[in-house]
Amino acid sequence: MKRGLITGITGQDGSYLAELLLERGYEVHGIVRRVAIEDPEHRLWRIRHILDKLILHAGSLESFASVFNVVNTVQPDEIYHLAAQSFVSYSFEDEFSTIGTNVNGTHYMLAAMKERVPNCRFYFAASSEMFGNATESPQNENTSFHPRSAYGISKVAGFHLTTNYRQAYDLYAVSGICFNHESPRRGFEFVSRKITNSVAKIKLGLAKELVLGNLDAKRDWGYAGDYVKAMWLMLQQKEPDDYVIATGESHSVTELIETAFRCVELDWEKYISIDERLYRPTEIYELKGNPAKAKNKLDWQPSVTFEHLIKMMVNSEIESLTRNSSRYS
């Protein structure tokens, strides 16, 4: 039985990946903060339904000793390093912790793997935010990086650390350059979830407006469940390599809003207000990936369309809000 170790197992991607690995017969381990183990109701809600099948280890990615101990104890066959401070807007507010946590955490994981399990396979969750205001569109594996946030900078550093460990120490270490990927498990701080949650509340009479920043930004939005399959496929190849994981389509925030309100048969323009304080200090206007390499070499492709994804999220919000209101009524 293969052993997989996931950092960020309590997050959106980690929860879907844990499900996938369990379905494929893995022994699944996860690194979580001790506070999460002490408060599973609120901090482990995404993996609550599979908790009895997981082996969780209290640890901190900010401590090399902690990371080293977990890696040494688990002796994993595959490591999926998904954990990070991943909310881009917050990275402008706290650049130091974003860069420190994200870069050091990646370095510690790679160093521990090199020392204790050099035959292990390592996946690093890179990001389309590394491209920033890219010089070409769509972006591929050879597109140069021009990050526009502390988060993007931290991911570029993690990407190069992963590449360096692969080349210097002959490790199987790869990066997945994932474009935006969403689901009903997305964090509420992300614009996709903020929109679908607010639309559901407006439909149910629980809110009156949706306040947003830049509506013109365009992103390549896919489904998280599809993207974790690509992560797994990347570690099943004969040779390690990096891949762009994307749909190849871009949609504006306005299109996302229109699609979400269409799901509940409401006119979106009646409910939107703009707050310029929500604009990023340095904006990226369009990101669109070219997943040709992943399609050709991994035989991977997205299965959920943009419209289906947004409908899935809105319906999930309505079901959840309705269930919770009936519980307390």
URBELVEN-V935434 format. One record per run of one state. SS is the DSSP state (H for helix, E for strand, L for the rest). FROM is the first residue (numbers start at 0). TO is the last residue. If there is no record, write none. Layout:
((SS/FROM/TO) (SS/FROM/TO))
//
This chain:
((L/0/1) (E/2/6) (L/7/10) (H/11/22) (L/23/25) (E/26/31) (L/32/32) (H/33/37) (L/38/38) (H/39/42) (L/43/43) (H/44/52) (E/53/57) (L/58/62) (H/63/73) (L/74/76) (E/77/80) (L/81/86) (H/87/92) (L/93/93) (H/94/115) (L/116/119) (E/120/126) (H/127/129) (L/130/137) (E/138/138) (L/139/148) (H/149/168) (L/169/170) (E/171/177) (L/178/179) (E/180/181) (L/182/189) (H/190/202) (L/203/208) (E/209/211) (L/212/216) (E/217/218) (L/219/220) (E/221/222) (H/223/233) (L/234/241) (E/242/244) (L/245/249) (E/250/251) (H/252/262) (L/263/266) (H/267/269) (L/270/270) (E/271/273) (L/274/274) (H/275/277) (L/278/284) (E/285/285) (L/286/287) (E/288/288) (L/289/290) (H/291/296) (L/297/304) (H/305/327) (L/328/328))
//
